[in-house]
Amino acid sequence: MATHAGGLTATRTRVHELVRGFGDRAVLNGLDLDIAPGEFVALLGRSGSGKSTLLRALAGLDESVTGSGAVEVPAKVSVVFQDSRLLPWQRVLDNVVLGLDGPEVTERGRASLAEVGLAGRERAWPNELSGGEQQRVALARSLVREPELLLADEPFGSLDALTRIRMHDLLRQLCERHRPAVLLVTHDVDEAIVLADRVLVLDNGRIGAELQVEIPKPRDPADPRFAELRTSLLSQLGIEKEQP
Ligand SMILES: Nc1ncnc2c1ncn2[C@@H]1O[C@H](COP(=O)(O)OP(=O)(O)OP(=O)(O)O)[C@@H](O)[C@H]1O
């Protein structure tokens, strides 16, 4: 079984020869990964390729899964999922600071909510917020914990296109300010190129392709370099772009 070392010395995120399977079927098969502090990595892959399985291994949420290999992550890891996973019976601010204590927790929670554009909504109930706002609260809940590694599993997957673009801007700005390492699982090739320093494609249980995104941020999808990367990634995913 993999070791999950939230060690005091680990600042990089490292996965070595990770194997994960269900029954006799291997999903991850000798996967290696290395993420530097502050680096933003996006992970693409076909449905069922094992993206969430990898993310759960990094989050330490896969204890019942069979496998081997080594996983090393920084001490402070936060996870954001596709649904906000807010507790409906707790007000927004209480959701953000849930499980934290200390004299300045309330102030830090308020500051995080202000950072995601939700100042003044501290006493709202989760069901009084839109889907996009709920995801903002989920981001605030992660940020207030000052993670060194932020794991995000399709955090914008259920949002409409316009809200998603706004969330990309927000996440980019938050990451520039707080500099966590990020592993973002996404189906959206453009989302990966807009946000990531490096894009990985998971294939056959390993990292099958890797592209560095050198375009300065904020990135414009109309940039010809963007189109080049998009074509290359779509082809890695086995999706050929139709000719106009
Ligand atoms: N608890 C489980 N029991 C059995 N098989 C599972 C379990 N969880 C995941 N799998 C299988 O492992 C494979 C990888 O699943 P995973 O959710 O990691 O893929 P994914 O790349 O995140 O997919 P998607 O993009 O569709 O969300 C899939 O074939 C899935 O059916």
The ligand as a MOL file (V3000), in Angstrom:
LIG
                    3D

  0  0  0     0  0            999 V3000
M  V30 BEGIN CTAB
M  V30 COUNTS 31 33 0 0 0
M  V30 BEGIN ATOM
M  V30 1 N -15.2800 2.3300 -6.0680 0
M  V30 2 C -15.0420 1.8030 -7.2710 0
M  V30 3 N -15.2470 0.4990 -7.5220 0
M  V30 4 C -14.9920 -0.0540 -8.7250 0
M  V30 5 N -14.5070 0.6390 -9.7600 0
M  V30 6 C -14.3020 1.9470 -9.5900 0
M  V30 7 C -14.5460 2.6020 -8.3530 0
M  V30 8 N -14.2320 3.9090 -8.4740 0
M  V30 9 C -13.8150 4.0650 -9.7420 0
M  V30 10 N -13.8380 2.9030 -10.4130 0
M  V30 11 C -13.4340 2.6810 -11.8100 0
M  V30 12 O -12.1360 3.1700 -11.9920 0
M  V30 13 C -12.0040 3.8010 -13.2540 0
M  V30 14 C -11.4460 5.2010 -13.0570 0
M  V30 15 O -12.4160 6.0010 -12.3990 0
M  V30 16 P -12.1670 7.5480 -12.1230 0
M  V30 17 O -13.3850 8.0630 -11.4420 0
M  V30 18 O -10.8690 7.7120 -11.4540 0
M  V30 19 O -12.0590 8.0960 -13.6250 0
M  V30 20 P -12.0860 9.5910 -14.1440 0
M  V30 21 O -10.9830 9.7180 -15.1460 0
M  V30 22 O -12.0810 10.5580 -13.0070 0
M  V30 23 O -13.4930 9.5890 -14.8960 0
M  V30 24 P -14.5050 10.7940 -15.2270 0
M  V30 25 O -13.7570 11.7260 -16.1220 0
M  V30 26 O -15.6150 10.1000 -15.9480 0
M  V30 27 O -14.9370 11.4180 -13.9370 0
M  V30 28 C -13.3830 3.7720 -13.8960 0
M  V30 29 O -13.4170 2.7520 -14.8460 0
M  V30 30 C -14.3030 3.4820 -12.7580 0
M  V30 31 O -15.4010 2.7170 -13.1940 0
M  V30 END ATOM
M  V30 BEGIN BOND
M  V30 1 1 1 2
M  V30 2 1 2 3
M  V30 3 2 2 7
M  V30 4 2 3 4
M  V30 5 1 4 5
M  V30 6 2 5 6
M  V30 7 1 6 7
M  V30 8 1 6 10
M  V30 9 1 7 8
M  V30 10 2 8 9
M  V30 11 1 9 10
M  V30 12 1 10 11
M  V30 13 1 11 12
M  V30 14 1 11 30
M  V30 15 1 12 13
M  V30 16 1 13 14
M  V30 17 1 13 28
M  V30 18 1 14 15
M  V30 19 1 15 16
M  V30 20 2 16 17
M  V30 21 1 16 18
M  V30 22 1 16 19
M  V30 23 1 19 20
M  V30 24 2 20 21
M  V30 25 1 20 22
M  V30 26 1 20 23
M  V30 27 1 23 24
M  V30 28 2 24 25
M  V30 29 1 24 26
M  V30 30 1 24 27
M  V30 31 1 28 29
M  V30 32 1 28 30
M  V30 33 1 30 31
M  V30 END BOND
M  V30 END CTAB
M  END
